[in-house]
């Protein structure tokens, strides 16, 4: 990680085009609330949010906002270690890995002053495990006792999650599940006293998730002024005092966010690598970068016959100069990856180097039809993805994969996942470093979107069995060995076209103190130290 303070002349270097873009974006916010005010933070939101519900399929901007207004039992710190939040300490896992006990911090409160207790955890996890609520997270609870009966409609409660007392949650499973706390523990907890009486079938679409009236996070929800900003206010009942009075999360493009950082209209921005020289030259701006476990990748719709053969997906990886993308699009601020597993668990070496000849050979072996076009969809507005899409179009075209580019809004992209109408989809995110078994939520045979995060509907039963075995042991060394084998199988199967792990680059005004940058990707932001943030 590195931190620097910029010098003079950077704002001018932004140029007239960026400045004009910033003015245009600001004109949609007639109040200009918070700009330069003490105690009011203006922050970049990289896409427009859709809903503020942990029941909904994961969507980056939604999760970013929820990290401010909802708290969870656990989260990840700057080193991606599982860290207690509402929980008092690490989970206690029994020797057979079938019982998990979690103690909550004493004296927790909701923003309305009501006690936050183990009953709220039981309510939340039951709602998440029940498909009738519209939950897209139910697959994560498959190992919990009673989850199948709840999903099948044979039970109204989740037997395996109980409140022993106000501060103790006990989770029992039907099979060993050592990683369960890491899998479900980062889910926002919901208020039973607000939502407990809502019928299951109505919960997912409840108005609470467009305007949360009660929160447990460092901030409370005030309003979402569509396409302009999400307004938040400090939660007076948060478990730690919060000094920042208000936060405005503003959905603008990355170039506009950078321009507004230079003019002082934005306080905290995740910047594109191409903007780094400009930002480093700005007066009163600090820059910090961190390696990230999150990656940009392309989902391949394997419900289509033409994409089912792994050779087709392997060929596409060989056809893309991913190191060139890192060097030229990211300015070197990133890493090429060949697996969803991170760090020491990832297979060593690069299995799919840039090799157009190999790509053509694999496509020929798979019987690829070069006359049939393929659509690559993505949500525009982030410079590296916008540029990468055009480079990938050219490079895939050179080996016989005719690509048509399609810029879409987040709603349309998510809908295409659900009805499986997309061909290729470029997107980012993913922290699988904290708990490696979470790779199962994007690769698992039973984790197809929207019930899970497996957008491409990849399936490898051997991979599933290895992940289940890794969950069945508590010994860290044994688990690592199983995860490494799982990573090799995943790498060979190519469930996604892994592009690169972009370094996260944070830039913020020097009037913001106590901000600790994370390598988390934007849509897995999960800031953990709001109480340390202060504005002068």
HELIX and SHEET records of a PDB file:
HELIX    1   1 UNK A   10  UNK A   13  1                                   4    
HELIX    2   2 UNK A   15  UNK A   27  1                                  13    
HELIX    3   3 UNK A   60  UNK A   69  1                                  10    
HELIX    4   4 UNK A  118  UNK A  129  1                                  12    
HELIX    5   5 UNK A  131  UNK A  133  5                                   3    
HELIX    6   6 UNK A  138  UNK A  141  5                                   4    
HELIX    7   7 UNK A  147  UNK A  151  1                                   5    
HELIX    8   8 UNK A  180  UNK A  184  1                                   5    
HELIX    9   9 UNK A  192  UNK A  195  1                                   4    
HELIX   10  10 UNK A  200  UNK A  203  1                                   4    
HELIX   11  11 UNK A  207  UNK A  209  5                                   3    
HELIX   12  12 UNK A  254  UNK A  263  1                                  10    
HELIX   13  13 UNK A  273  UNK A  275  5                                   3    
HELIX   14  14 UNK A  276  UNK A  280  1                                   5    
HELIX   15  15 UNK A  305  UNK A  307  5                                   3    
HELIX   16  16 UNK A  310  UNK A  319  1                                  10    
HELIX   17  17 UNK A  322  UNK A  324  1                                   3    
HELIX   18  18 UNK A  325  UNK A  329  3                                   5    
HELIX   19  19 UNK A  343  UNK A  345  5                                   3    
HELIX   20  20 UNK A  356  UNK A  366  1                                  11    
HELIX   21  21 UNK A  383  UNK A  397  1                                  15    
HELIX   22  22 UNK A  410  UNK A  419  1                                  10    
HELIX   23  23 UNK A  436  UNK A  439  5                                   4    
HELIX   24  24 UNK A  440  UNK A  443  1                                   4    
HELIX   25  25 UNK A  461  UNK A  471  1                                  11    
HELIX   26  26 UNK A  476  UNK A  493  1                                  18    
HELIX   27  27 UNK A  522  UNK A  524  5                                   3    
HELIX   28  28 UNK A  530  UNK A  532  5                                   3    
SHEET    1   A 4 UNK A   2  UNK A   5  0                                        
SHEET    2   A 4 UNK A 285  UNK A 290 -1                                        
SHEET    3   A 4 UNK A 504  UNK A 509 -1                                        
SHEET    4   A 4 UNK A 268  UNK A 270 -1                                        
SHEET    1   B 4 UNK A  40  UNK A  45  0                                        
SHEET    2   B 4 UNK A 246  UNK A 251  1                                        
SHEET    3   B 4 UNK A 229  UNK A 234 -1                                        
SHEET    4   B 4 UNK A 219  UNK A 225 -1                                        
SHEET    1   C 2 UNK A  74  UNK A  76  0                                        
SHEET    2   C 2 UNK A  82  UNK A  84 -1                                        
SHEET    1   D 4 UNK A  92  UNK A  93  0                                        
SHEET    2   D 4 UNK A  99  UNK A 103 -1                                        
SHEET    3   D 4 UNK A 168  UNK A 172 -1                                        
SHEET    4   D 4 UNK A 161  UNK A 165 -1                                        
SHEET    1   E 6 UNK A 334  UNK A 335  0                                        
SHEET    2   E 6 UNK A 496  UNK A 502 -1                                        
SHEET    3   E 6 UNK A 295  UNK A 300 -1                                        
SHEET    4   E 6 UNK A 424  UNK A 429 -1                                        
SHEET    5   E 6 UNK A 374  UNK A 378  1                                        
SHEET    6   E 6 UNK A 403  UNK A 407  1                                        
SHEET    1   F 2 UNK A 512  UNK A 513  0                                        
SHEET    2   F 2 UNK A 534  UNK A 535 -1                                        
END                                                                             
